[in-house]
Amino acid sequence: MTEDENKLTENKDTENIKESGQQTSALMMKGATILVIAGIVSKIFGAIFRIPLTNMIGAEGQAYYSAAYALYMLLFTIATAGFPVAISRMVSSRIAEGDFINAHKSYKLAMKVSWALGITSFLIMYFGAGVIAAAYKNPGSEASMKAISVALLFTPLVASMRGYYQGRQNMKPTGITEVIEQMIRVAAGLTLAYMFYKTSLVKAAAGATFGASAGIIAAFVAMFVIYARDKDTRAKLFEGSVVRAETDKKRLKELLAFLIPITIGSAVMPIMFNIDAAIIPRRLLDAGFDRVMTDKLYGLMGGFCDPIINLPNIFIDAICISLMPAVTTAFTLKIKKDLDEHIKTGLKTMMIITYPCAIGLIVLAKPILTMLFYMKYDEAVMAVPALQILAVSIITLAIMRTFSTSLQGIGKMMLPVWNLLIGAVVKAIVSYILLGIPAININGAAFGSVMAYVTAGILNYRALKKYTDVSLDMKSIFIKPLGAALIMGAAALVTYKIIFMVTSSNSISTLISIMLAAVVYFVAAFRTGAVTKEEIELIPKGELLYRLAVKMRVAK
């Protein structure tokens, strides 16, 4: 072969690699968009569920419901948390090498293991409900625990199947089944709660918790139908698969290597919440607050701030789920340029989304809280500082999660876990000190959360730099999106003040300022160069958004 032919071949290979990287990035963004939409719909159904349920069963019924749901989430995390990510990585790494047969066998093995854990969790929760409810000093929660325990038989199966399709970079089954799960959960839960709330709060709460069981059963049926219809596609993939010898023992060892650290890592966040539960009341009492005020202050974060702060997690989770297989594929194929590009795309997308969320909540914290919780106006005002501090945690959490997912994508499964545990220790120390200062009180716990994510994020970045030598454009990723978000925040604040002067309506002023802020951010994102034509076109229907920007004369 001549030198010119060699160069031509190299150029073609380079073009193919570049095209492959672009296709993977497009798939990642498409998958993230699907999961974001599904997450938003699920959150809407969740809001529809919580508001009327509280009106029906009140604080007493919520006590039964909450105790059962807290135990369920603990067992759910142990039984399922690591499986979607572990399966996604095992499947995507084999598919990257053309090994569709062993990718499917890995999924089947993981499903068996997850179901075994699910059955064990179900047995513990159902038959131990009485003992656990008594230990919680909440005997009325026993029926709710039994009602929701049924879900543990199906959540592992659904989680495993979702992980399999995520590994194939097909996020539609996850999105579809999440929406179906929430729809049935709301319909069944509210219907059963309505049937019993006038006669028995214990039965009404149990009916509401059974909604979770009904929802996951419906999701399993839907996922099974999707899987059955995919039979021909799988057969074609198997026909074109490379054939490699691989034992179940090897697959199990690999699964556990992913599963154990991911599960431990997933448990760290509940541990952090339990740190709050253990420290906050004690330190507030030590600071001189009475029991009534202590309970009220503690309720500000969980009741007023968390529902709002948790909304951006839809986007964070979706991007991380889509980022994992993309990073795994690039790392497996040893394509450094693609690896850098995927991490950069994931991180920049995080910033483009979380910056405006955080800044919007900071400048409009009071209007938003008093609009949503108008019946508890005074308490909503008290929650403003905590919400503003926690708004910063949206950004720090997004950065930490991006680096954590990237580390897991290259096989460093335990590092993010240890780093987050270190972050949890930092949170405990910072929260303990600040909560004891009366002027700071509950805001100390909020600041502790921010510091936990900052600590873990820095440690994750150092590890990622060490093992991948990742190259990030700080100006493009952080500075330009921040500039656009600051412009948006200023516009939102000024708009709110002007509209409120005219209408004297907090709700009207807040909604109009939020809508105008979205338009301003869209314009500013293009004007500042925070978003480019190539990046916007990675998003499904992104070309339509770009054409809109051109028509608005904010892009060329």
Buried (B, 14 or more C-beta within 10 A) or exposed (E): EEEEEEEEEEEEEEEEBBEBBBEBBBBBBBBBBBBBBBBBBBBEBBBBBBEBBEEBBEEEBBBBBBBBBBBBBBBBBBBBBBBBBBBBBBBBBBBBBBBBBBBBBBBEBBBEBBBEBBBBBBEBBBEBBEEBBEEBEBEBBBBBBBBBBBBBBBBBBBBBBBBBBBBBBBBBBBBBBBBBBBBBBBBBBBEBBBEBBEEBBBBBBBBBBBBBBBBBBBBBBBBBEBBEEBEEEBEEBEEEBEEEEBEEEEBBEBBBBBBBBBBBBBBBBBBBBBBBEEBBBBBBEEBEBEEEEBEBBBBBBBBBBBBBBEBBBBBBBBBBBBBBBBBBBBBBBEBBEBBBBBBBBBBBBBBBBBBBBBBBBBBBBBBBBBBBBEEBEEBBBBBBBBBBBBBBBBBBBBBBBBBBBBBBBBBBBBBBBBBBBBBBEBBBEBBBBBBBEEEBBBBBBBBBBBBBBBBBBBBBBEBBEEBBEBEBEEEBBBBBBBBBBBBBBBBBBEBBEEBBEEEEEBEBBBBBBBEBBEEBBBBBBBBBBBBBBEBBBBBBEBEEBBEEBEEEEBBE
